[in-house]
Amino acid sequence: MNRVFTGRGMLLWLAGFFGIIFMTNAIFITAAVKTFRGEDEQYPYLQGVAFNQTLEHRAEQARIGWQASIVARRTASGRVSITVELHQRDGKPQTQAVMTGELRHPADEYRDRPLRFSEISAGVYQTELTSVAQGNWDVLVNNSGAESFQASRRLWVP
């Protein structure tokens, strides 16, 4: 038995096809909006307005010439240890800095954690955290002492 393909059949096929497309788009848009807001900074406009201050800060940092290396490792107890080695321009360890910072998740600001470092030896600063998931993390550190210094690095936390 042969059925005749009519305009009504064509309308039903088109409505079904585009209905599936619209439903799929709605699911993906809802998932995207709920999981990532699309901004890295809280107030990007204000950050842009203050860009000249950022350039001045970078020039000051280049003048003092400090270098930082940042490493993260998981201890046997499951805690994550973040170590910052801070050196002066001539390679000597920079001691007595007041190191603080932030551990940032690249995609979820609700997982960000503040960091407070202790100097464990000359120029070596360390902090330990619990409940840090495995994956990529951004570590931002700064010296809140007399000389301003900032450093950042993306790390793989095992």
PyMOL commands that set and color helices and strands:
alter all, ss='L'
color gray80, all
select helices_A, chain A and resi 7-35+44-49+51-64+109-111
alter helices_A, ss='H'
color red, helices_A
select strands_A, chain A and resi 67-74+80-87+99-104+113-116+118-121+124-129+135-143+149-157
alter strands_A, ss='S'
color yellow, strands_A
deselect
rebuild
show_as cartoon
